[in-house]
Amino acid sequence: MFRAAILRLPKFNVRSGRIRSYTQRRTQSPSQYDGEIVGVEPVVSPLAVGASVVFVGGLFYYMYSEHRQAIASFLPFLGSPASEPSASSKPEQDARDKIRKQRAQMVPKSELTAAEQLKWAWTHPGLYVIGSNEFGLADPQHPGSVSGIKCAVPGLEGKLIRSAAFSKTHAAAVDSSGALFQWGTGFAGNAPHTPTCTLKDASICEVAATDHFVVLRDNKSRIRVLSGSNAPNQLGSNTDVTLSFEPRLGWRESVVSMSAGRSHIAVTTNSGHVYTAALDKDGNSRGQLGHGSSTVVQPLQLHRIQSDLRFTSTACGDEHTLLLTNDGDVLGCGANDFGQLATGAYSSGK
């Protein structure tokens, strides 16, 4: 025989509705425990009940939201009758349905996992294009047709594309070996054709395109301009022009990115400076170079924008330029006919 004091944690007694204290001695005499096994009283915690209710409710909500139609077919009282669209909302609904169908046609949902898509991309290199084929940019073998709305550009199969750029009538791409390919009706005419290799330089790392030019950036911070279309342009008989920087790049300063508009370009350096250049006489017609005026400037020369701010990147529109600062602010210059400078107003002048 033994005597023992049984200590218990605070528990809620379902039968009595009271909470036991931490130390509560049995009032029965020890003889009552002889030959008996003291069990554990059934205790229900309010926290456990609440957690169970939340879990079950959340599980039911998830199942209902994911399989609403299937559940409603078996349990009609859970389905809410669809309200008839009003006359005013029907055109909007039709427009949304049209956009949804177009997206489904252009970007079908893949049945592959992310890892399988990555593996497929590595085993099927090339340049895949979605968009208009009016000027043979998606499928230069059939210019003017709609067959290239979603396709791989013929002639670039099996090539690892490093950079690609599209203008209105011509396009350019650089592969991993530094080979530059050009195509489009603006470059090769309306006849069926395939991308043509016009230059090979392993140092090329980025390409941009304007209305009439192809702009290249290499790992030596050189900015080169090539003719992109068969129309007469500023290059004349020259086929490859390297632009000069004014002032020159500083010690260990290098170009990290560039962007191109209709007839101007902007490049950003690792020191936070931005250089802009006009590629023809209209390259600063709306003040898009950011020098405070819209006067005609000498084409094919890069000039630094005078500012105490430091910039991380630029984006060029047809006739305007946006600049992102280190502090996250965005500055703009150039045309604002459609509010593209995001100033809250419109201006149609120069």
Secondary structure, 3 states (H helix, E strand, C coil): CCCCCCCCCCCEECCCCCECCCCCCCCCCHHHHCCCCCCCCCECCHHHHHHHHHHHHHHHHHHHHHCHHHHHHHCHHHCCCCCCCCCCCHHHHHHHHHHHHHHHHHCCCCCCCHHHHHHHHHHCCCCEEECCCCCCCCCCCCCCCCHHHEEECCCCCCCCEEEEEECCCCEEEEECCCEEEEECHHHHCCCCCCCEEEEECCCEEEEEECCCEEEEEECCCCEEEEECCCCCCCCCCCCEEECEEECCCCCCCCEEEEEECCCEEEEEECCCCEEEEECCCCCCCCCCCCCCCCCCCCCCEEEECCCCCCEEEEEECCCEEEEEECCCCEEEEECECCCCCCCCCCECCC
